[in-house]
Amino acid sequence: MKIAVVGTGYVGLVTGVSLSEIGHTVTCIDIDLEKVEKMQKGISPIYEPGLSEMMSKNIEESRLYFTTNHTEGFNNAQVIYIAVGTPENKDGSANLNFVKQVALDIATNIEKDTIVVTKSTVPVGTNTIIKEILHKNLRNDVKVSVVSNPEFLKEGSAIYDSFNGDRIVIGTESKEAGDTLEEINRPFGVPVFRTDVKSAEMIKYASNAFLATKISFINEISNICDRLNANVEDVAKGMGLDKRIGDQFLQAGIGYGGSCFPKDTKALIQIAGNVHYDFELLKGVVNVNKKQQGLIIDKLLERMPDIKGKKISVLGLAFKPNTDDMREAASIVVTNRLIEEGAEVTAYDPIAVKNAKHILSSEITYSDNIKEAVEGSDATLILTEWNDIKSIDLSLFSTMNYPLVIDGRNCFALDEMRKHKVEYHSVGRPVVSEELSGVLN
Ligand SMILES: NC(=O)c1ccc[n+]([C@@H]2O[C@H](COP(=O)([O-])OP(=O)(O)OC[C@H]3O[C@@H](n4cnc5c(N)ncnc54)[C@H](O)[C@@H]3O)[C@@H](O)[C@H]2O)c1
């Protein structure tokens, strides 16, 4: 198949590369010239395990191309995927400007019958709008079918997920277009679920809202565990053994971030509101998450009420491990607050520093070495559970000015921490401390 993919973010690039890997000829189109020039040379603009290698291989084997030119990219494409961003509007709704622009670009450029596939996460009813834009602006003799094919990849394991996903959802009113999409995806060997367009659009939002609910739920439980001196990790394990509950997405921490859950939960509240339904449960999920992101600062200030001039090291900046994505990362809320309170912040992240520098306060000092970041500090905050952070030699904390460690991701086993001279606060687990020395100032 000859395929075009519009938008080369985390979804578009991974989609394009994966489709080329299973044998299709794919042209990826993006309006960002700098990005396209990089990709033409085989350089991935994002960090995603395995992506660069697969990208270079398929470029070499002449199955993968990149361009900024929509006319060139759409030339002879039998199927066009829309994978541009749908960021959040001020009122929480999804901004569809990029998607609508692509629909117009497609309509004014294609000269042959085409299947248009929406991969971007879009509110229920958007594919109908896309269809209207296409039909209004297409040449009379050209026909298009529209398919909703939401994406479920997880950043940090996106390539793996393409080949090992739980399901591929195909929503369309055209049996023929649905069959073609199923055929395109067959080599992935992932189960396909077919439905109508609106239900497919809703499956994506409902799935993300449910996962976000699990996270906020366990975080609420962790806050109660904190007060009762119970261990949320054991609670989650005990819950997860029940197959009806499952053990995934029950890790307590400082809340969800990233480019999907925060915006998709708010968008679903809006989607419900548009049909006069008050999605109370999801509003609670969003509020709990907001509160949870500030938890680590609350814990720090409880132990050290005045952090003005204090040296605070921050380990991990990306919204989760194995990605350089800083969108809606807890580190934004946390470091802003630290700087506001007058702390001297040294931050470490193995991959996300380049992106972090564009988003976080310019007053932050960055270190490319965990040891250097931690040594001599008055407190260490852990915000992302990167493997290299989880595997540090715990005796490093004894090189701090005072060994106060506040871990927002429960990176270390309590028994291990007990072997070291450290005051260790985590999420929903008992505090580890040999000698609590009162309020620190
Ligand atoms: N990131 C994820 O983990 C994830 C997972 C599932 C679904 N989604 C959804 O997929 C969509 C894309 O997400 P993303 O994170 O890849 O976005 P992104 O913001 O990382 O990338 C979007 C890309 O589209 C390009 N673009 C914008 N307008 C264009 C146009 N007219 N023509 C060509 N290119 C254009 C931008 O330059 C950018 O490179 C969103 O709707 C998102 O909600 C994302």
The ligand as an ORCA input file, in Angstrom:
! r2SCAN-3c Opt
* xyz 0 1
  N       1.646     11.259     22.327
  C       0.958     10.166     22.655
  O       1.388      9.363     23.482
  C      -0.376      9.883     22.029
  C      -0.951      8.607     22.168
  C      -2.187      8.367     21.569
  C      -2.830      9.370     20.869
  N      -2.263     10.613     20.770
  C      -2.955     11.630     19.983
  O      -2.334     11.698     18.697
  C      -2.303     13.050     18.219
  C      -0.886     13.474     17.921
  O      -0.164     13.476     19.137
  P       1.412     13.710     19.185
  O       1.815     13.612     20.611
  O       2.069     12.831     18.184
  O       1.475     15.233     18.675
  P       2.726     16.187     18.475
  O       2.279     17.517     18.925
  O       3.935     15.557     19.108
  O       2.967     16.197     16.894
  C       2.099     16.761     15.975
  C       2.870     17.074     14.699
  O       1.958     17.514     13.701
  C       2.599     18.534     12.901
  N       1.580     19.294     12.174
  C       0.686     20.209     12.636
  N      -0.089     20.667     11.628
  C       0.320     20.034     10.495
  C      -0.103     20.066      9.117
  N      -1.095     20.856      8.712
  N       0.551     19.284      8.240
  C       1.576     18.487      8.634
  N       1.989     18.406      9.916
  C       1.378     19.174     10.837
  C       3.383     19.309     13.940
  O       4.420     20.063     13.341
  C       3.896     18.177     14.844
  O       5.156     17.706     14.411
  C      -3.018     13.868     19.288
  O      -4.381     13.972     18.974
  C      -2.837     13.038     20.532
  O      -3.863     13.274     21.488
  C      -1.049     10.872     21.313
*
